[in-house]
Amino acid sequence: MLNDVNYSIKEKNEAIMEQSAKLAEAYENLWKVNKNLEEEVHLRTERIRHQHSKLVEYTHFNTLKLRGPLASILGLLLLAKNEESSKNIKEIFEMIRKATQELDGIVRDFTQRLDEDL
């Protein structure tokens, strides 16, 4: 009878050891997956930080660049509003056209740079 109990304990011990080995392997696999995920999160976070930094840089720079032509257009529109001479109005609108093209060029350049950097 003692031999039967001893044999049963031995079988249970072997089953427990087998389960323990499987659990250790599963733990190791989960640890590797978790480490890979953490690295991926870190890389993506750094990429997002870089993109955010570039956006802030471009926004600040282009806001300053956009302000000049926009202020010119607004000022020229005020002049045109109060101008009575059609010749002067044509000249003012030509200046507005040039400022508008300058503004368009700045926006296109901004868009192209963003596309290249992001």
QUIFEN-V273029 format. One record per backbone hydrogen bond with DSSP energy under -0.5 kcal/mol. NH is the residue of the N-H (numbers start at 0). CO is the residue of the C=O. E is the energy in kcal/mol with one decimal. If there is no record, write none. Layout:
[[NH	CO	E] [NH	CO	E]]
This chain:
[[4	0	-2.3] [5	1	-2.8] [6	2	-2.7] [7	3	-2.4] [8	4	-2.6] [9	5	-2.4] [10	6	-2.4] [11	7	-2.5] [12	8	-2.6] [13	9	-2.3] [14	10	-2.3] [15	11	-2.5] [16	12	-2.6] [17	13	-2.3] [18	14	-2.5] [19	15	-2.6] [20	16	-2.2] [21	17	-2.2] [22	18	-2.7] [23	19	-2.4] [24	20	-2.2] [25	21	-2.6] [26	22	-2.7] [27	23	-2.3] [28	24	-2.4] [29	25	-2.6] [30	26	-2.6] [31	27	-2.1] [32	28	-2.4] [33	29	-2.8] [34	30	-2.4] [35	31	-2.4] [36	32	-2.5] [37	33	-2.5] [38	34	-2.2] [39	35	-2.3] [40	36	-2.7] [41	37	-2.3] [42	38	-2.6] [43	39	-2.6] [44	40	-2.6] [45	41	-2.4] [46	42	-2.2] [47	43	-2.5] [48	44	-2.6] [49	45	-2.4] [50	46	-2.5] [51	47	-2.8] [52	48	-2.6] [53	49	-2.5] [54	50	-2.6] [55	51	-2.6] [56	52	-2.5] [57	53	-3.0] [58	54	-2.8] [59	55	-2.5] [60	56	-2.4] [61	57	-3.1] [62	58	-2.1] [63	59	-1.6] [64	60	-1.9] [65	61	-3.1] [66	62	-1.6] [67	63	-0.8] [68	64	-0.8] [69	65	-2.0] [70	66	-2.6] [71	67	-2.1] [72	68	-2.5] [73	69	-2.5] [74	70	-2.5] [75	71	-2.8] [76	72	-2.4] [77	73	-1.8] [78	74	-2.1] [79	75	-2.7] [80	76	-2.1] [81	77	-1.4] [82	78	-0.8] [82	79	-0.5] [88	84	-2.3] [89	85	-2.2] [90	86	-1.9] [91	87	-2.7] [92	88	-2.7] [93	89	-1.9] [94	90	-2.1] [95	91	-2.4] [96	92	-2.4] [97	93	-2.1] [98	94	-2.4] [99	95	-2.5] [100	96	-2.4] [101	97	-2.4] [102	98	-2.4] [103	99	-2.6] [104	100	-2.6] [105	101	-2.1] [106	102	-2.2] [107	103	-2.6] [108	104	-2.6] [109	105	-2.6] [110	106	-2.5] [111	107	-2.6] [112	108	-2.6] [113	109	-2.2] [114	110	-2.4] [115	111	-2.1] [116	112	-2.5] [117	113	-2.6]]
